[in-house]
Amino acid sequence: MTAEPGRGSLTTRIVLACVAVAGIAVLVAGVVMAGLARRSAQNVLQDSLSAQADVIASQVDERGLGSRAVGLGRVAEVVRGQGIAVVILLPRRGIQSNADQRSVQAATTAGLDGIANARRISTTVGVDGTDYLVESRRIGASSGFALVEPVRMAADTQRILIRNILFALGAGLLVAALAGALLGRLLGRPLRRTADVAAAMRQGRRDLRAPVEGPAEVAEVAQAVNELSVALQHSEERQREFLLSVSHELRTPLTAVHGFAESLADGVATDPRHAGQVIQQESQRLERLVSDLLDLARIGADQFQLDLAHVDLRETLGACAEVWRVRCERQGVRFRLELPPVPAVARTDPRRIRQVLDGLAENALRVTPAGAQLTMSLRQEQGAVTIQVRDGGPGLSTEDYAVAFQPGVLNQKYRGRRPVGSGIGLALAHGLVTRLGGALTAGPAPEGGAAFTIVLPTT
């Protein structure tokens, strides 16, 4: 089974996603790390410069001589080798320094001129786009000095940092690609097997099952495909059984029609009138069967027409009862009609509801023995009208109620054990009632057989 053009495989997409996430994570971490490294280096330099300023301040007095006879000029020569400039402030001579102009400007900006008002100054100032660390100390009443050092990261340090970031980026991308490939294989393998099973199902195979493995979501997909395969297998088996049942129902009248027509054609029919009546009856039976099949096929289609109107179902059941009372008397079956004293109005199609009642009554009469009772009842309830067709036949099992309206199921189960119809009637009745906005259910009847209950909305 191949993927559609323009669509990458699941493994490729997972690898790309993992690489993208890892790359972004490493780059963000590198940027953050560079900032932290810069700030850390600046703090270290500031602390170091502050410590040196404290040492110098403790050894130099206002006249330039300390307890150890170390002059500030000599100190300046020592620290200049470390890239640190010394700027001196004398009361009457002002700022004295051999440092570059920027260092002097940085010291001035930091407030060296006002050092007499502060014991010490520790800050960072910017001059012409360059940051300078300034540590100023007061010596005596109004003298002071400042150590000025530019904030810069050595080129070697920058190269090491960039190299480390690139190395981390490469390692992260490699690990992400390997992890994505492994994850893609773990997810893709069971999905691919499931897809192969689905493709085989499309070709008509129903005996294959997808392996239920992998993560929970992938396993659920495989389990769903397996359940679908089982459901399709059962559905197709029922369809075959239904077709066999319908074929049997069609063959019986066709055999009768063919046999009597052949006897008439050969001139050997002893009673042509009887032969014609049989042919007519069997052809009508065929017509009803074909009509039921067409209705069953059209129920789910948009062209299935309904003529809905507000109908007093007492009249519908009364007219239906007149027909079925006579038919019950012919077979020795007692017939009972239960109607409410007030109108029971529902919005429905009277022709279709009569079709449903005739179908249910025919099924009931087929299995009701002589002396038993067949009942039609109608009652008005809150927001609904309920119709029941109950019989005194052998009834159905609890399992039968759940599948009673599936085409051909009861026919297949009870053929040869009790009188059965084509297997279409109950399915057609259920479809018609559903299209009418109602519900049709099956259950046990107080008469001893089965009860089929129709519930129709009143509006």
Secondary structure by P-SEA (a helix, b strand, c coil): cccccccccaaaaaaaaaaaaaaaaaaaaaaaaaaaaaaaaaaaaaaaaaaaaaaaaacccccccccccccaaaaaaaaccccbbbbbbcccccccccccaaaaaaaaaacccccccccccccccccccbbbbbbbbbcccccbbbbbbcccccaaaaaaaaaaaaaaaaaaaaaaaaaaaaaaaaaaaaaaaaaaaaaaaaaccccccccccccaaaaaaaaaaaaaaaaaaaaaaaaaaaaaaaaaaaaaaaaaaaaaaaaaaacccccaaaaaaaaaaaaaaaaaaaaaaaaaaaccccccccccccccaaaaaaaaaaaaaaaaaaacbbbbbbbccccccccccaaaaaaaaaaaaaaaaaaccccbbbbbbbbbcccbbbbbbbbccccccccccccccccaaaaaacccccccccccaaaaaaaaaaaacbbbbbbbbcccbbbbbbbbbcc
